Every structure is written in structure tokens, then in C-alpha cells.
């Protein structure tokens, strides 16, 4: 059985995935900022404290996993959260908080896990991005930009690690019935009047619909487990009907825009 290392296992996809893997008999390293919330996995998984914003935590957790299981076969880079608000409302502190977890935090984990996989000459990395890493609605510009960044990192990483026998997949979920509308999401403090119909509309929709989203996280977790068994998985793996439709719609709009101005766009060479 493969050894899985999961960040952000306290809630959402991370927790459901840990549950499914433990049930299947896999070797699981479940990490969270507050490991006590993973008490139900005691004696069934290796539970470790891990705050991805702390380099020391990352190093210690990866070392402990390797010491316990001898290696890491699958990394699920899942830890993250969302900050909502109009672009004008975002402070420097909001930006740094969002990126320290959703981008720098993921890179910290990669810096410590990738050497383990390169030494093994094998492994699978599931970087959990989002449909908003491809299309960014009003009110989610900061959060979406962190997911766009993670998509770009994943694309380069895949090319860099392919020669080492390591598969890298950007997993882009749509709207799933997790706690994203609860403690995994917060609004910026600086509220500016005038965005009620745009940014505020998006944030209110998330808050209202989070408990009744169509996406089933258990089904998503089972598909992620299948991903880890694929010999040549796709680089981009949307999850959910809304993710597939949203990304295809964005691609259609980009193509239409390019075709409209193609001659002008291509007219920039020296004569």
C-alpha cells in the first residue's frame, strides 16, 4: 500500500481523503495545524502537527513520515483557505496572509517532499488548486490569484519532475459541500460601499450555498485515489460538473477574444 502525506487534513477534502484511505488500509500521514482535531484517526494513521507557514513544522513532519514509513508515495498539497473581498478592499496584510499559506506554504511542503520522491525515483503529487485558478469571479480575486499561482507552479513542476518518475497533477475542484463557506473562508475587514452587486454578491452566494453545494467530497476523494494509480495522468484534473463547464467556458472566451484581434496581436514583428 502507498504512503500518503496529506496537508490540511482537519477539514474538507483533506479529512475526507484521510478517512477513505484509512478505510482502504493505506498508510496515511494526516497533518493539521491542530492535530488534536484528528484524534479519531489515532492508531489508524500517523498524526502530525503541521502549519505550512512554519518551515520547521514542515521539515519535522516530513522527517517523521519518512522515519515511520520509509518514504512518501503520494503528497496531497491541500492546506489552504480563502479570503474574500473586492480588489480595492484588500490590504497588504490580507495579501501576505493569503499567499503565505496558499502559495508559499505549498512550496515549503514541496521543498521537503520532492527530495524524498527524487531519491525514490517515484511518486505522485496532487496539488489542490480550484476552478477559480482558471476563472476569477468578482470578490474572489485575491483567493483566485493564489490558485492561479499554484496552477503555474504545478505546470513547471510537472516538467521538472517527470524525468524522476514523479507525476504532478493540478486538481481543480469546483463547488463541493465542505466547510469552505465556514471557517475555511473569511472576508477582508475593509468593506467599501458600492460592491453589493458584484463582490458582495459572490461572497453572499458562497455563504448561503456552501452547505448545499452539489459536489460530493467523498466521490472527489475516491477519484483522487484513482489519480494516484494512473501511469500517465493529465496535468489538469477538474473535479465537478461546474469545474469542467467553467474551465471550458473560460477557454472558449479566451479563444474568441484572440481570434477577434489575432491579426493585430500578431503584427508586432520587425518589418
N, C-alpha and C positions, 0 to 999 in steps of 0.2 A: 504493500500500500504506500502511496505517496505521502510525503510530509508536506503539509500546508501551513504557511505562515500568513496569518490574517491580521491586518491592522484595522482598528476601529470595529472590534468585534462586540462592542457593548450594545449596539442597536442596529436596526436596519439590515441591509444586505449582509454585513459582516456577521451579525449574530445568527441570522437565518442560515447562512452558509456554514457556519461552525456547527450548528445543530444538525444539518443534513450530513455533513462529513463525519461527525461523531457517530451518527446513526449507521453510517455505511462501514464504520470500522477504520477509517483513515486516521493517520497520525496528525493531530491538529495542534498548532501553536496559536492560541487565541490571545490577542493583546488588546489592552484598553488603558486609557489614562487612569481609570479607577478599576483595577482588576477585581475588586470585591463584588462588582455587579455581575461578574462571570462565575459566581460561586456555584451555580447549578452544574457547571462543567467540571467541577472538582473530581479528580480521579479518572476523568474521561479525556482530558486534554491538558496540555501544558499551558497554564495561565500565567501571563507575564504582564507587568506594568510597562506601558509604552506611551509616552507623549511624544508625537512625531516632531514637535517643535524643540525637543531637547536631544542634542546629539548623543549625550551619554546614555540616555534611555534606549535609543536605537541600537547603539553599539552593544550594550549589555543584553538586550533582548535577542539579537541575532546570535551573539556568542552562546547564550543559554540554549537556544534552539538547536544549534549545531552540536553542542556538547551532549544534549539529550538524545537527538535523533541521528546525528552524524552528517546531516546536510539539510538542504531545503529544496524540495522539488517544485513547489508552486508558491509564488508570492501573490497575495491579493492585496494590492495597494489601495485600500478602501477608506482609510481615515480621512475625514473631511466634514465640512459644514458649509452652510450658505449664509451670506449677508445680503439683504435686500435693500433697495433704495434707488432713487434716481441718481444718475451720474453726478449731478450738481451737488447732491447731498452727501457724497462720500468724502470722508476725512482721510488724512494721511494715516491715522491710526486704524481706521477701518481697512484700508488697503493693505497695510502691513499685517494685520491680524489674519485677513483672508488668505493672503499669499504665503504667510509663514506656515500655515497648515496645509492648504490645498496644493501648493506648488513646492516650496522649499521642504516641507515635511516629507513629501513623496520622494524627493531627490535624496534626502538624508537616508531614507529606507533603502533606496536603490544603491546608494554608495556602499552600503554594508552587505546587502544580499547578493548583488551582482558578482563580487569576487568569489563567493561561495559557489554560485552556479557555474562560473567560468572554470573553477577548479574541477567541478564535476563533469564539465563539458555537456551539461544538460540542464533543463529547467523550463518553466513556463511562468511568465509574469502577466498577471491580469491587472492592468491599470484602470481603475474605475473612474471614468470621466462622466459624461452626461450628454443628453441630446442638446443641452444648451451650450455644449462645447462645439456645436456646429451652427446653431441659430440662437441669437440672443434676444429675448423679449424685453420690453420696457420694464424697468425695475430690477432686472437681474444682471445688469451689465458687469458689475464687479465679480459676482459669483461666476457668471458665464466666462468672463475673461480668464479666470483661473483654470477653468476647464478647457478653454481653447489652448492655453499654455500647456496643459498636461497632454492634450492631444498632440501638439507639436513635439514635445519631449518624447512621447511614445513612438512617434513616427521615426525619429532619428535613432532612438534606442533599438528599435527592431532591426534596422540595417546594421547597426554596430554589433549586435549580439548574435545575429544569425550564424556567423561563422563558428560560434562557440556552441552551437546546438541548442540555443535558447530561443524559445518563441515568446514574442511580446504582443499582447493584444490590448487594444483600447476598447473597453467595454462601455457602451454609451446607453445607460438606461433612460427611459422616458419617465412618465409619472407612475410610481408604484406606491402601494399602500404601506408606507413606512412612517417613521416619525419625522420626515423631512419638514413637515409643516409645524412641528413642535420644537423640541429642544435642539434639533439639528439645524435650525434656521432662526435668524434674528434680523430685526430691522435696524438700520442705522438710526442714530439718535437725532440727527439733524433733519427735521421734517420741514420742507419748504412748500407753502401753499401753491396750488396750480397743477399738481401732478395727479390729481384724483382720477382722471380718466385714463391715464397711461400707467405710470409706475405703480401707483396705489391700487389700480385695478388688478394688476398681476399679483401683487402681494396678498390682496384680499382673496383672490381666487385660490391661491395656494393654501392659505389658512383655512378656508371653507371646505375645500375639496380633498385635502390631504387624507382624511380618514376614510374616504370613499373612492379613492383612485381605482382604476380598472386593473392596474398591474399587480400581479400576484408575486410577492418576493420569494415564495417557496419555489415556484416554477422557474424564476430567474436564477435562483441558487443552483437548481438542478442542471440548468443549461450551462452555467459557469463550470460545473464539474465536468460536463461533457467537453467543454472547450479545452480543458487541461489534458484531455486524451487525444486531441486532434494532432496529427503529424504535421500538417501544413495549414494552420488556422489562418483566417483572414486577419488583416491588420486592424480593420474596423469591425466591431460587432455591436450593432444597435440591439437593444432589448426593449420589446414592447411595440405594439402597433403604432403608437403615437411617435415613437422614436424613429421608426422606419419611415413613416409618412413625412415627418418633419424634416429629416435629413434629405430625403429625395426631393421634397418641395424646395429646400434651400438650393440644392444642386441645379434644379430646373431654373430657378430665378437667376442664379449666377450665370448659367449658360445663356439665358435670354438676354441679360444685360450685356454680356460680352459680345454676342452676335450683333446687338444693336449698334455698338460702337467699335466693332472689330477693325474696320479699315482705318479709323482714326487712331486706335490704340497701337496698331502695327506700323504706323507711319513715322516712327521715331528714329529710324536708322539714318546714318550719314548718307547723303546722296552720292 
